[in-house]
């Protein structure tokens, strides 16, 4: 199998970096933060808001 020229490898790496930096990782970050917020929301629905019990 012949080796790809250096410029093609560099271009492919740049495209992969841009896809990760501006495509995949922002979606993952939003999913993680949204998932954590949803988890806290569900926890508070079941156990009530934090703080001393009202009376």
TIDREN-645729 format. One record per atom (N, C-alpha, C): residue in three letters; x, y, z. Coordinates in pm, whole numbers, plus 50000, padded with zeros to 5 digits. Example, Ala and Ser with C-alpha at 12.3 -4.5 7.8 and 13.67 -1.06 7.14 Angstrom:
// TIDREN-645729
ALA513194943150780;ALA512304955050780;ALA513204967050780;SER512854977550708;SER513674989450714;SER512905000350787;
//
This chain:
// TIDREN-645729
UNK500854988250000;UNK500005000050000;UNK500895012550000;UNK500745021249901;UNK501615033049894;UNK501285043150003;UNK502315050250043;UNK502165060550145;UNK501505072950086;UNK500595079350163;UNK499975091850119;UNK500995103150133;UNK500945112850045;UNK501855124350058;UNK501605131550191;UNK502665138050239;UNK502575145050369;UNK501455155450372;UNK501255162550262;UNK500225172950260;UNK498835166950278;UNK498605155050222;UNK497295148550240;UNK497085144250384;UNK498145138950444;UNK498055134750585;UNK497785146950673;UNK498505157750649;UNK498315169850727;UNK496895175350710;UNK496385175250589;UNK495025180150565;UNK493995171350635;UNK494195158150630;UNK493275148950697;UNK493295151050848;UNK494485153350904;UNK494585155951048;UNK493915169151084;UNK494065179350999;UNK493435192151026;UNK491915190951022;UNK491395183550925;UNK489945181450917;UNK489445173751040;UNK490205163651082;UNK489815156051201;UNK489825164951326;UNK490845173451338;UNK490905182651452;UNK489725192251453;UNK489425198051337;UNK488315207551330;UNK486985200751360;UNK486825188451312;UNK485585181151341;UNK485455178651491;UNK486555175051556;UNK486505172851700;UNK486305185851777;UNK487085196151741;UNK487085208551817;UNK485765216251805;UNK485165215951686;UNK483975224251664;UNK482715216151637;UNK482795203151641;UNK481635194851615;UNK481315185551729;UNK482205176151753;UNK481895165351846;UNK481995169951992;UNK483115176652029;UNK483285180252170;UNK482265190152222;UNK481845200252146;UNK480765208852197;UNK479465201252221;UNK479155191852133;UNK477935183752152;UNK478075175152278;UNK479245169352300;UNK479485161252420;UNK479375169952545;UNK479945181952540;UNK479915190852657;UNK478475194752691;UNK477695198352590;UNK476295202052615;UNK475525189952670;UNK475805178152618;UNK475135166152667;UNK475475163152812;UNK476745164752849;UNK477155162052987;UNK476525172053083;UNK476595184853050;UNK476025195153138;UNK474505193553145;UNK473865191053031;UNK472415189053031;UNK472015176653108;UNK472785165953095;UNK472505153653170;UNK472635155653319;UNK473665163253360;UNK473835166053503;UNK472675174653555;UNK472275184653478;UNK471145192953518;UNK469855184853530;UNK469645175753435;UNK468465167153440;UNK468515158153563;UNK469695152753595;UNK469845144253712;UNK469525151853840;UNK470025164053853;UNK469745172253971;UNK468255175453978;UNK467655178653866;UNK466235181853860;UNK465395169953907;UNK465705158053855;UNK464955146053896;UNK465175142954044;UNK466395144754092;UNK466675142454234;UNK465825151754321;UNK465705164354279;UNK464935173954358;UNK463435171354348;UNK462995165754237;UNK461575162154228;UNK461255151054328;UNK462175141354342;UNK461935130054431;UNK462145133854577;UNK463255140854607;UNK463645143354747;UNK463395157654794;UNK462935166354708;UNK462685180354747;UNK463935188754732;UNK463765201854735;UNK464905210954719;UNK465845210054839;UNK467095214154821;UNK468045213754933;UNK467705224155039;UNK468185221955157;UNK467955231355267;UNK467235224655382;UNK467035232055489;UNK466335226355604;UNK464875223655571;UNK464295213555631;UNK462895210455602;UNK461985222055648;UNK461015225155566;UNK460065235955600;UNK459105231355708;UNK458615240855780;UNK457725236555887;UNK456805246655925;
//
